[in-house]
Amino acid sequence: MSSNDDNDLRRRKAAPTPVGGTDLVSVRTGIPTDMEEYAADMHRTKSREEREEEAAKLHLLTSMPTWKREKERQARKVRKHHFQRGRYWLGLRTDARIKQHHYGSEQLLWSRIRAVMQEPFSEFLGVLVFTLVQQGGLAQATLGADASGAPGGEGYGVWLTVPFCTGIGVLLGVYIAGDSGSYLNPAITFANCLFRGLPWRSFPILMFAQTLGAFIGTGITYGIYQPAIEQYSGGALLAPPDSQATAAIFTSFPQTFSSRTSQLFSVVQRTAIMQCVVVALKDDYNLGQKSSPGGSTNFPMNLFFLFFALTASNGWQTAGQANPALDLGGRCMASVIGYPNTIWTLPYTFSGYPWIPTIVPFIGACFGAWLYDVLIFTGVSPVNTPEMGVKKLYSPMLDWSNRKERLKQRKDPETAMP
């Protein structure tokens, strides 16, 4: 027997043995067997910081007495069960990875809530930041255009401020919200549910979070610019077509000369281009993305150029609106603030216009995703199925007819989800 074999044998004999026998200890590693899966997960993490954090946590767990370690293992199982069950009833993915916390903080109530509500919280904060930046640019371009004392003497705001702030707002919001598949826009969320497998049950809560973020962001913007708004409009809250109107800072209004057809196709074109480019950026087999699996690593920056171009080229007739959450949330907050009811009726143009930026973006986004899938996309999509995905339109009706059987399966402990 070689010296290496002797050393290996001594190491095995020196492995810690818990009370109750040696069957809980791995002969190969000396780590308790109930922790081997945990150790394997540690090595599968990507970042160095996560590996160091997991190593510290693993050291603490392996140094615990057997009874305490078993209690911690059971607590982890309970936390994972509650995590999956909570996300299931909210319509979110139950297989999402639980983000690591500081050791012990997973037991805190807010940590558990935050783990379950990862995507809604991310979308809320991302849309909030997007709204503040975009509406801040609109406010400065509107209220500060003729302000004296600006560098160069040309005022504090110009039209170019608006596309810049729109693009930068999307960039910052997506950096905050992450790669959730929603991208701060209910129309994109809806199209990704239809064409990219985003869970349908997650759509209501994601749209609510996005609209709430825009609603609160609009209120914050008004609070910041209230003195300037009163000074600009003489103390009144005015809506278009008044020359001193400020309601267009918070929601969209069409030009007085634009027709219904022009308003409709303006929003459809904008949202179709938006969704077509978004799915192209996330396509692994697209010519521009081959070297970057999972989409471009510069995805937020690419969105900046996308929204800058869309706002600069299509931001006049209907204020370039393509986000139902931003338009609806802003219009609701403007009504709460005290703007007249004409922001909903628009007597100078088509009285049903508020429905256009609220409903039509869903149609445009779906058309853009469908067009890309028909002409370019080769991955998983309803278009790449028999009958060009038409069967997907009525299969939910067939599924609804079996709702009693599904409810029975949910109540059965052997078939119910955790």
C-alpha positions in Angstrom: 0.0 0.0 0.0 1.4 3.4 -1.0 1.9 6.4 1.3 -1.0 8.2 -0.6 -3.3 5.3 0.2 -2.3 5.4 3.8 -3.0 9.2 4.0 -6.3 8.7 2.3 -7.3 6.0 4.8 -6.3 8.2 7.7 -8.4 11.0 6.4 -11.4 8.7 6.1 -11.0 7.5 9.7 -10.6 11.1 10.8 -13.9 12.2 9.2 -16.4 13.6 11.8 -18.8 11.0 13.0 -22.2 12.3 14.4 -24.0 10.8 17.2 -26.0 7.8 16.0 -23.6 6.2 13.6 -21.5 6.9 10.5 -24.2 6.5 7.9 -24.8 10.2 7.8 -21.2 11.0 6.8 -19.8 10.8 3.3 -16.7 8.6 3.2 -15.4 10.5 0.2 -15.8 14.1 1.5 -16.3 13.8 5.2 -19.4 16.0 4.8 -22.8 14.9 6.2 -24.7 13.2 3.4 -27.7 15.5 3.8 -25.5 18.4 2.9 -23.9 16.9 -0.2 -26.7 18.2 -2.4 -26.3 21.6 -0.8 -22.6 21.4 -1.6 -23.3 20.4 -5.2 -25.6 23.4 -5.6 -22.8 25.6 -4.2 -20.4 24.6 -7.0 -23.1 25.1 -9.7 -23.4 28.8 -8.8 -21.9 31.2 -11.3 -20.4 34.1 -9.4 -17.5 34.0 -7.0 -19.4 36.0 -4.4 -22.1 33.3 -4.3 -19.6 30.5 -4.0 -17.9 32.3 -1.0 -21.3 32.9 0.6 -22.4 29.3 0.1 -19.1 28.1 1.5 -19.5 30.1 4.6 -23.0 28.9 5.1 -22.0 25.3 4.4 -19.2 25.6 7.1 -21.7 26.8 9.6 -24.2 24.0 8.8 -21.6 21.2 8.9 -20.3 22.5 12.3 -23.7 22.2 13.8 -24.8 19.3 16.0 -26.7 16.6 14.3 -30.1 17.5 15.8 -29.6 21.2 14.9 -28.5 20.4 11.4 -31.6 18.2 10.9 -33.8 21.0 12.1 -32.3 23.4 9.7 -32.7 20.9 6.8 -36.4 20.5 7.7 -36.8 24.3 7.9 -35.3 24.6 4.4 -37.8 22.1 3.1 -40.7 24.0 4.7 -39.4 27.3 3.3 -39.1 25.9 -0.2 -42.6 24.4 0.0 -44.1 27.7 1.1 -42.1 29.5 -1.6 -43.4 27.2 -4.4 -47.0 27.2 -3.2 -47.1 31.0 -2.9 -45.7 31.5 -6.3 -48.0 28.9 -7.8 -51.1 30.7 -6.5 -49.8 34.0 -7.8 -49.2 32.4 -11.2 -45.4 32.7 -11.1 -42.9 30.0 -12.0 -42.5 27.5 -9.1 -39.1 26.3 -10.3 -37.5 29.8 -9.9 -34.2 29.7 -7.9 -34.4 31.0 -4.4 -32.0 33.9 -4.0 -29.5 33.4 -1.2 -29.8 35.7 1.8 -27.5 36.5 4.7 -27.4 33.4 6.9 -30.6 33.1 8.9 -32.5 36.0 7.2 -34.6 33.5 5.1 -36.6 32.9 8.3 -37.8 36.5 8.4 -41.3 37.3 7.2 -40.3 40.0 4.8 -37.5 37.8 3.3 -40.1 35.1 2.5 -42.5 37.6 1.0 -39.8 39.1 -1.1 -38.7 35.7 -2.3 -42.2 34.8 -3.5 -42.9 38.2 -5.1 -39.6 38.6 -6.9 -41.0 39.4 -10.4 -43.8 41.7 -9.3 -41.5 43.7 -7.0 -38.9 44.0 -9.8 -41.5 45.1 -12.4 -43.0 47.7 -9.9 -39.6 49.3 -9.1 -38.4 49.2 -12.7 -41.6 50.9 -14.0 -41.4 53.4 -11.2 -37.9 54.5 -12.2 -38.8 54.4 -15.9 -41.8 56.7 -15.2 -39.8 59.2 -13.1 -37.1 59.5 -15.8 -39.5 59.6 -18.8 -42.0 62.0 -17.3 -39.2 64.1 -15.8 -37.9 64.6 -19.4 -41.4 65.6 -20.6 -41.8 68.0 -17.7 -38.5 69.7 -18.3 -39.1 69.9 -22.1 -42.6 71.4 -21.5 -42.1 73.6 -18.5 -38.5 74.7 -19.0 -38.5 75.4 -22.7 -38.7 79.2 -22.2 -37.1 79.5 -18.8 -34.6 82.3 -18.6 -31.1 81.8 -17.1 -30.5 78.4 -18.9 -27.0 77.8 -20.3 -26.9 79.2 -23.8 -30.2 81.1 -23.2 -32.3 78.5 -25.0 -34.3 77.2 -22.1 -33.9 74.1 -19.9 -35.8 71.7 -22.2 -36.0 70.8 -25.9 -37.8 68.0 -27.7 -34.7 65.9 -28.0 -34.8 65.6 -24.2 -37.9 63.3 -24.5 -36.5 60.5 -26.6 -33.3 60.5 -24.6 -35.2 60.3 -21.3 -37.5 57.6 -22.7 -34.6 55.4 -23.8 -32.6 56.0 -20.6 -35.6 55.3 -18.5 -36.2 51.9 -20.2 -32.5 51.1 -19.9 -32.4 51.8 -16.1 -35.8 50.1 -15.5 -34.7 46.9 -17.2 -31.4 46.9 -15.3 -33.5 47.0 -12.1 -36.2 44.6 -13.1 -33.9 42.1 -14.7 -34.6 39.6 -17.5 -38.1 38.7 -16.4 -39.7 38.5 -19.8 -42.0 41.5 -19.0 -39.7 44.4 -19.7 -41.8 47.1 -18.0 -44.6 46.8 -20.5 -47.9 44.8 -20.2 -48.1 44.6 -24.0 -44.7 42.8 -24.1 -45.7 40.6 -21.2 -48.9 39.6 -23.0 -47.0 38.8 -26.3 -44.4 36.8 -24.4 -47.2 34.8 -22.7 -48.7 34.0 -26.1 -45.5 33.4 -28.0 -42.7 32.7 -25.5 -44.2 30.5 -22.8 -44.5 33.1 -20.0 -47.1 31.7 -17.6 -50.5 33.1 -18.3 -51.4 33.1 -14.7 -48.6 35.6 -14.0 -50.0 38.2 -16.4 -52.5 39.8 -14.1 -50.2 40.4 -11.2 -47.3 41.6 -13.4 -49.6 44.0 -15.2 -51.0 45.3 -11.9 -47.4 45.8 -10.6 -46.4 47.7 -13.7 -49.5 49.9 -13.6 -49.1 50.6 -9.9 -45.4 51.6 -10.5 -46.5 54.1 -13.2 -49.3 55.4 -11.0 -47.0 56.1 -8.1 -44.3 57.4 -10.3 -46.7 59.9 -11.9 -47.7 61.1 -8.4 -44.0 61.6 -7.5 -43.3 63.5 -10.7 -46.3 65.8 -10.1 -45.1 66.5 -6.5 -41.6 67.4 -7.7 -42.9 69.7 -10.5 -46.0 71.1 -8.9 -44.6 74.7 -8.4 -43.4 74.8 -12.0 -46.7 73.5 -13.3 -48.6 76.1 -11.3 -46.3 78.9 -12.6 -46.5 77.6 -16.2 -50.3 77.3 -16.3 -51.3 80.2 -14.0 -52.3 78.0 -11.1 -54.7 75.8 -13.0 -54.5 72.2 -14.1 -55.2 72.3 -17.8 -55.6 69.6 -20.4 -55.1 69.8 -24.2 -56.0 71.5 -26.5 -55.3 74.4 -24.1 -52.0 76.2 -25.1 -50.8 76.0 -21.4 -51.9 72.4 -20.8 -49.7 70.3 -18.6 -51.7 67.0 -18.5 -49.6 65.7 -21.5 -46.7 65.4 -19.1 -48.4 62.5 -17.4 -50.3 60.7 -20.1 -50.7 60.8 -23.9 -52.9 63.1 -26.0 -53.2 63.0 -29.8 -52.7 66.1 -32.0 -56.0 67.9 -32.9 -55.7 67.1 -36.6 -55.0 63.3 -36.3 -57.8 61.0 -37.3 -58.9 57.8 -35.6 -57.2 55.7 -38.3 -54.0 57.6 -37.9 -54.1 57.2 -34.1 -54.7 53.5 -34.4 -52.0 52.7 -36.9 -49.5 54.9 -35.2 -49.8 52.9 -32.0 -49.9 49.5 -33.8 -46.8 50.3 -35.8 -44.8 51.5 -32.8 -45.7 48.5 -30.6 -45.2 46.0 -33.5 -41.6 47.3 -34.1 -40.9 47.3 -30.4 -42.0 43.7 -29.9 -40.3 42.5 -33.1 -37.0 44.0 -32.0 -37.3 42.6 -28.4 -37.9 39.0 -29.5 -35.0 39.4 -32.1 -32.7 40.5 -29.3 -33.6 37.4 -27.3 -33.3 35.0 -30.2 -30.2 32.8 -29.8 -30.2 32.0 -33.5 -30.5 35.5 -34.8 -27.5 36.6 -36.9 -26.8 39.4 -34.5 -26.9 37.3 -31.4 -25.1 34.0 -32.3 -22.2 34.7 -30.1 -24.3 35.4 -27.1 -26.5 32.5 -25.9 -29.7 33.7 -24.2 -29.7 37.0 -26.1 -27.3 39.9 -26.2 -25.5 40.9 -23.0 -26.1 44.5 -24.0 -29.8 44.0 -24.0 -30.7 47.0 -21.9 -28.4 49.3 -24.0 -30.1 47.9 -27.1 -33.5 48.9 -25.7 -32.2 52.4 -25.2 -31.5 52.7 -28.9 -34.8 51.1 -29.7 -37.0 53.4 -27.6 -34.9 56.5 -28.6 -35.5 55.7 -32.2 -39.2 55.0 -31.8 -39.9 58.2 -29.8 -37.8 60.3 -32.1 -39.5 58.9 -35.2 -43.1 58.3 -34.0 -43.6 60.5 -31.0 -45.6 63.4 -32.3 -49.1 62.5 -33.5 -50.1 60.3 -30.5 -47.2 61.3 -28.1 -45.4 58.0 -29.0 -47.3 56.0 -26.4 -46.8 52.2 -26.5 -47.0 51.3 -22.8 -50.5 50.6 -21.5 -49.3 50.7 -17.9 -47.6 54.1 -18.3 -50.7 55.6 -20.1 -53.4 54.1 -17.8 -51.5 54.6 -14.6 -50.6 58.2 -15.6 -54.1 59.1 -16.6 -55.6 57.7 -13.4 -53.1 59.6 -11.3 -53.8 62.8 -13.3 -57.5 62.4 -12.6 -56.7 61.9 -8.8 -54.5 65.0 -8.8 -57.3 67.2 -10.1 -57.1 67.4 -13.8 -60.5 67.9 -15.6 -62.5 64.9 -16.9 -61.6 65.9 -20.4 -58.5 63.8 -20.0 -60.8 60.9 -20.4 -63.3 62.3 -22.9 -61.0 64.4 -25.2 -63.8 66.5 -26.7 -61.5 68.0 -29.3 -60.9 64.6 -31.0 -62.1 61.0 -30.9 -63.8 60.6 -27.5 -62.7 56.9 -27.2 -59.0 57.7 -27.6 -57.9 56.6 -24.1 -58.8 53.0 -25.2 -56.2 53.2 -28.1 -53.0 53.5 -25.9 -54.6 51.1 -23.4 -55.8 48.2 -25.7 -54.1 48.6 -29.1 -50.5 48.1 -27.8 -51.5 44.4 -27.1 -52.6 44.0 -30.7 -49.5 45.6 -32.0 -47.1 43.6 -29.8 -48.7 40.3 -30.7 -48.6 41.2 -34.4 -44.9 42.1 -34.1 -44.1 38.8 -32.4 -46.2 36.8 -34.8 -44.5 38.5 -37.8 -41.0 37.7 -36.5 -41.9 34.1 -35.7 -43.4 33.5 -39.2 -40.5 35.0 -41.1 -37.4 34.3 -38.9 -37.8 32.4 -35.6 -37.2 28.7 -35.6 -37.5 28.0 -31.9 -40.4 27.0 -29.7 -43.4 29.1 -30.7 -47.1 28.5 -31.5 -46.3 29.5 -35.1 -43.9 26.6 -35.4 -46.7 24.0 -34.6 -49.3 22.3 -36.8 -51.9 24.7 -38.2 -49.6 27.7 -37.6 -50.7 27.8 -34.0 -54.4 28.3 -34.7 -55.2 25.3 -32.4 -53.6 27.3 -29.5 -56.5 29.8 -29.8 -59.2 27.3 -29.0 -57.3 24.8 -26.8 -57.8 27.0 -23.7 -61.6 26.5 -24.3 -61.1 22.7 -24.3 -59.0 23.1 -21.1 -61.8 25.1 -19.5 -64.3 22.3 -20.1 -62.2 20.0 -18.0 -62.0 22.4 -15.0 -63.9 20.1 -12.7 -61.3 17.4 -13.3 -58.5 19.8 -12.6 -60.0 21.0 -9.4 -60.4 17.4 -8.3 -56.7 16.7 -9.1 -55.7 19.8 -7.1 -57.5 18.5 -4.0 -56.0 15.1 -4.3 -52.8 15.0 -2.2 -51.1 12.7 -4.7 -51.7 14.9 -7.7 -51.9 18.4 -6.2 -49.0 20.8 -6.7 -47.0 21.7 -3.5 
